[in-house]
Amino acid sequence: MGTNAAPTMAILIDADACPVKNEVYRVAARFGIRTTVVANSPMMVPREPLIERVVVAQGPDVADDWIAERARPGVVVITADVPLAARCIKAGADVVAPHGKPFTAQSIGMALATRNLMDDLRSAGAVTGGPAPFSPRDRSAFLSALDLVLVRLKRQGFVAGSPDTA
């Protein structure tokens, strides 16, 4: 192989509360993309060569820090965590929320502002309710958004595989 190997794609899952891990595994297998499942506690993952489980130490933002340090162009991060999404976008990664909404450089500012407002309302005692229950429509929107991102990255010259195989 030459020294100008194409950059590789990868998927990082913020896994502790992710409802679409199985969907990611299926899509990643179809594309042949290395997927890393990052969590604060051990969890079952399929025994597949392209799926890796990383268990980080307990503590606030430890998993987020691990993911953000590895975010780069060609990496797709799956998370509902808005501050983590902002860090990953800044590093050049693509970010998709489990309900299918992509976080982008254009949308992340508003998402952070909304998150901070809701935090302020909750801490002031306002009853704001939680997120809507996860639905089949969310799952379908997620699959569509993930597929679009991976196809776009492929068209941009990113290839499947592990960075170790260059």
N, C-alpha and C positions, 0 to 999 in steps of 0.2 A: 504494500500500500504506500502511496505517496505521502508527502508531508502535508498536503492540502486535503486531508480527509474532511468529509462533510461533517458539520456539527450534528450531534445526536439529540433526539427528543427524549424526554423523560417525564414521568408523572409523579408528583409528590402528593400524598393524601394526608391532610390533617384529620387523623382517623378517630379520635376519641368519641366524637358525636356525629360522625358522618353516616348518613343513611343510604349512600349510594356506592359503597365500596364494591359490592358484587357487580354493579353495572360498570364501574371503572375496570375491574379485572377483565370482564368480557371484551370491552372496547380495546383495552390495551393489548390483549391477546390477539385480537383481529389485526391490529396495526404492528404487532411485534415490539411494543414499547416497554422498556424497563419501568416498573412501578414500585415506589417505595411507600410503605404504610408506616406513618410515624405516630406513635402514641406514648402516653405516660405509663401505660400498663400493658402487659402481654395480652395479645389478642390473636385469635386464629386467623391465618391467611392461607390461601391455597398453596400447596407445595408445587410451585411452578418456578422454573429457572429465572423468569423475568420479574418475579414478585419478591420483594425483600421487605422484611419487617424490621423496624428500628424502634426499640423501646428506649426512651430517654429518661433521665432522672425526673423524679417528682419535683414540682415547683412551678411557680407562675411563669408562663411564657417559655419554658424550656423547649417544648416541641416547636413552638412558633419560631424560636431562635434557630433551631436546627434546620427547619424548612427555609427560613429567610436567607440563611447563609449559603444555601445551595440553589436559590432562585437565580435564573439567568435566562436569556433568550433561548427558546427551544424547550423550556420546562413549563409544564402545565401544573398549576397548584390547584387542588380541590379543597376549598375551605369556605365556611360561612363567617369566619373571623375577619371583620372589616379591617382592623389595624394590621393584621398579618397580610391581608390582601394588598393593602397600601404598600407595605414593605416589599412585597414580591413584585408588584407592578413597577416600583421604582428600580428594581434590579433587572427589569426587562422580561420577566416571566409573564405568561398568560395565566389568568386566575378565573375559575368558574365556581360559582356557589352551587351547593347540592340541589337547589331548586331550579337550576338552569340559567340563572342570570350571570352573564360574564361581568366581572369587574374590569373596568378599563381606566386608562389615564383620564378620560373625560368624565367618568361616573364616580370615581373613588372619592373625590372631594365631597360631593353631596352625600355619599354613603357614610363617610366619617362624620359629617355634620349631623346627619339624622341619628346615627348611633349615639353621639355625644349628647344630643338633645334628649333622647329617650333615657339615657343613663341619668341625666340631671333630673328629669321628671320622676323617675323611680326613686332616686335618693331624696327627693322632696316629698315623697309620700303619695304621689299621683298614681292611680291605678292605670297602668297602660296595657295590661294583658301581655301575653307572649306571642310568639310567632304563630301563624296559622298552621294547622296540622299538615304534615307532609302528605301529598296526594299523588295518585297515579299521574296526574297531569304534570306535577313537578318532576317526577321521575322521567317522563317522556321529554320534557323541556331540557332536562339535564343531559340526557343521551344525545339529543340533537345539538346542543351547544358544545359538548365535548367533541363530537364528531366534526363539527365545523372548524373548531380550533385545530384539531389534529390534521385535517385535510389542508388547511391554510398553511400550517407549519411545513407540511410535506412539500407543498408547492413553493415555499420559500427556500427549499433546499435542505431542510433538516431531515435526517434519516433515522429510522428505527435502530435500536440496538443499545448497547452499553458503551459509555465513554471508554471503558477499559479495552474495548475491542479495536481501537484505532490502529 
